[in-house]
Amino acid sequence: MTDFAAAVTLVYGALVFLGGIVGYLKAKSKASLVSGGIFGLALAADGIAGLVGWSYFPRVGAILAAVLLAFFGFRYARKKKIMPAGFLAALSLAALLVDVLALLV
């Protein structure tokens, strides 16, 4: 389960990173670029760490996913826009659940 969770965290990090780039290209949002870059790289590094056997990776991934879930969940509740807030809230919830399951197994 931990290898699966690490792979999910790595892919999730890549998607967050790419989302930051897309946010910058579409809306010229430097905040999207910076936050997407920081969170995306942190999540990808956490996923790689999990694949090489670092035992703390599900905790770090769960914390980062929970922060992003809170941010995008609030933004979706306020604006009711599927892209990007609803999509990233759902993606964050899925990543959070996978990391929590990896902690429990």
SEVO-989623 format. One line per field, with one value per residue: z, y, x of N, C-alpha, C in turn; residue in one letter; residue number from 1. Coordinates in pm, whole numbers. Layout:
% SEVO-989623
n_w Z	...
n_v Y	...
n_u X	...
ca_w Z	...
ca_v Y	...
ca_u X	...
c_w Z	...
c_v Y	...
c_u X	...
residuo A	...
num NUM	...
END
This chain:
% SEVO-989623
n_w 0	67	-142	-350	-244	-234	-507	-591	-450	-572	-840	-786	-686	-921	-1079	-930	-948	-1230	-1252	-1124	-1309	-1531	-1423	-1402	-1674	-1790	-1634	-1555	-1294	-1040	-785	-814	-960	-781	-544	-652	-749	-513	-345	-527	-586	-328	-270	-478	-414	-169	-251	-401	-196	-46	-226	-216	35	268	577	681	486	428	627	584	322	370	535	365	160	306	371	114	43	227	144	-136	-112	39	-143	-357	-237	-204	-463	-641	-871	-1088	-1212	-1127	-867	-765	-888	-791	-518	-502	-598	-402	-179	-252	-259	7	137	40	147	422	445	388	615	804	735
n_v -121	119	180	228	450	630	659	773	1014	1129	1164	1331	1554	1630	1706	1923	2096	2139	2257	2501	2623	2639	2808	3042	3091	3122	3317	3494	3471	3511	3414	3162	3034	3035	2911	2669	2568	2539	2368	2158	2063	1991	1786	1604	1544	1424	1199	1065	1020	839	625	541	446	604	637	830	955	927	1082	1346	1388	1363	1584	1800	1755	1790	2061	2175	2074	2208	2475	2476	2360	2550	2762	2652	2621	2884	3004	2820	2705	2456	2421	2579	2501	2310	2071	2045	2032	1787	1616	1659	1556	1284	1217	1266	1071	834	860	859	603	457	512	374	109
n_u 82	200	379	199	63	276	330	88	102	325	232	15	154	289	70	-31	186	193	-57	-13	156	-15	-212	-64	-1	-256	-394	-203	-119	90	86	-34	164	383	277	178	418	573	412	368	630	708	524	584	851	806	660	859	1040	891	884	1147	1164	1136	993	820	673	385	264	356	263	-14	-60	6	-182	-418	-402	-419	-670	-836	-795	-873	-1124	-1265	-1250	-1394	-1647	-1714	-1706	-1817	-1706	-1602	-1351	-1055	-1091	-1286	-1204	-939	-992	-1129	-928	-735	-869	-885	-610	-546	-703	-581	-323	-383	-492	-261	-116	-262	-238
ca_w 0	75	-275	-422	-188	-277	-648	-597	-402	-677	-950	-732	-684	-1059	-1123	-859	-1010	-1362	-1231	-1095	-1436	-1612	-1362	-1440	-1817	-1824	-1560	-1512	-1148	-980	-665	-860	-999	-662	-455	-725	-753	-380	-303	-623	-565	-197	-282	-563	-335	-69	-321	-431	-68	-13	-314	-176	166	383	644	723	373	427	718	515	212	424	583	248	93	390	354	-18	47	297	59	-255	-69	73	-267	-434	-166	-223	-603	-712	-1001	-1090	-1245	-1079	-724	-740	-931	-698	-389	-515	-610	-269	-93	-291	-214	154	175	9	246	553	439	397	757	882	696
ca_v 0	241	214	287	584	714	689	867	1143	1181	1211	1446	1666	1674	1777	2052	2177	2180	2350	2632	2678	2674	2927	3157	3116	3166	3435	3570	3468	3472	3335	3024	2980	3013	2809	2543	2520	2495	2250	2051	2006	1925	1660	1513	1498	1332	1074	999	971	718	515	490	383	694	594	941	1022	944	1191	1472	1396	1386	1723	1889	1736	1850	2207	2208	2046	2319	2595	2464	2334	2680	2839	2594	2653	3026	3043	2715	2676	2324	2438	2469	2475	2184	1961	2030	1987	1643	1552	1666	1461	1150	1199	1259	939	733	872	813	456	406	522	275	-29
ca_u 0	281	430	87	42	389	310	-24	153	413	147	-59	249	311	-51	-35	291	145	-168	44	205	-133	-270	18	-13	-392	-440	-86	-121	219	55	-54	294	465	218	179	556	617	336	391	763	709	449	661	965	752	631	986	1093	815	924	1279	1155	1126	870	734	611	239	226	383	168	-148	-67	2	-311	-521	-393	-474	-813	-900	-789	-956	-1261	-1322	-1265	-1505	-1772	-1742	-1725	-1891	-1644	-1538	-1210	-973	-1112	-1356	-1118	-827	-1045	-1154	-797	-672	-940	-842	-472	-550	-754	-479	-215	-434	-499	-123	-76	-335	-204
c_w 0	-59	-360	-374	-230	-424	-667	-556	-506	-793	-907	-729	-824	-1111	-1057	-920	-1146	-1352	-1199	-1221	-1523	-1556	-1397	-1587	-1854	-1760	-1516	-1360	-1095	-855	-703	-894	-876	-574	-524	-731	-619	-337	-398	-604	-430	-203	-368	-488	-228	-132	-355	-304	-25	-98	-277	-31	287	451	682	609	379	519	649	401	260	472	465	174	174	378	220	-24	116	209	-59	-222	-34	-52	-352	-369	-190	-367	-687	-854	-993	-1117	-1197	-938	-696	-775	-832	-558	-393	-523	-476	-172	-123	-241	-62	200	151	112	384	555	450	541	840	853	740
c_v 126	279	279	430	678	753	789	1006	1208	1238	1334	1570	1720	1752	1914	2147	2229	2277	2490	2700	2722	2799	3054	3192	3171	3299	3526	3579	3418	3388	3188	2958	2945	2902	2673	2483	2465	2367	2132	1983	1933	1790	1559	1458	1399	1197	996	942	844	599	458	441	473	673	707	1003	1030	1058	1327	1492	1426	1530	1820	1878	1799	2003	2248	2180	2160	2444	2585	2430	2463	2762	2785	2629	2798	3060	2944	2689	2544	2336	2573	2421	2341	2063	1938	1991	1837	1565	1550	1568	1318	1122	1186	1122	829	739	828	661	394	413	412	131	-63
c_u 85	342	322	63	154	373	196	23	244	331	68	31	274	190	-64	68	246	29	-120	95	88	-201	-194	-1	-151	-429	-326	-78	13	197	32	78	377	407	212	318	601	545	362	526	771	637	526	782	921	718	756	1047	1020	855	1061	1280	1149	991	776	655	459	192	243	284	26	-163	-77	-131	-424	-521	-453	-624	-888	-905	-885	-1101	-1333	-1347	-1380	-1640	-1812	-1779	-1805	-1836	-1570	-1388	-1162	-1011	-1179	-1272	-1004	-873	-1069	-1023	-725	-737	-896	-701	-466	-598	-652	-367	-260	-445	-359	-72	-140	-295	-64
residuo M	T	D	F	A	A	A	V	T	L	V	Y	G	A	L	V	F	L	G	G	I	V	G	Y	L	K	A	K	S	K	A	S	L	V	S	G	G	I	F	G	L	A	L	A	A	D	G	I	A	G	L	V	G	W	S	Y	F	P	R	V	G	A	I	L	A	A	V	L	L	A	F	F	G	F	R	Y	A	R	K	K	K	I	M	P	A	G	F	L	A	A	L	S	L	A	A	L	L	V	D	V	L	A	L	L	V
num 1	2	3	4	5	6	7	8	9	10	11	12	13	14	15	16	17	18	19	20	21	22	23	24	25	26	27	28	29	30	31	32	33	34	35	36	37	38	39	40	41	42	43	44	45	46	47	48	49	50	51	52	53	54	55	56	57	58	59	60	61	62	63	64	65	66	67	68	69	70	71	72	73	74	75	76	77	78	79	80	81	82	83	84	85	86	87	88	89	90	91	92	93	94	95	96	97	98	99	100	101	102	103	104	105
END
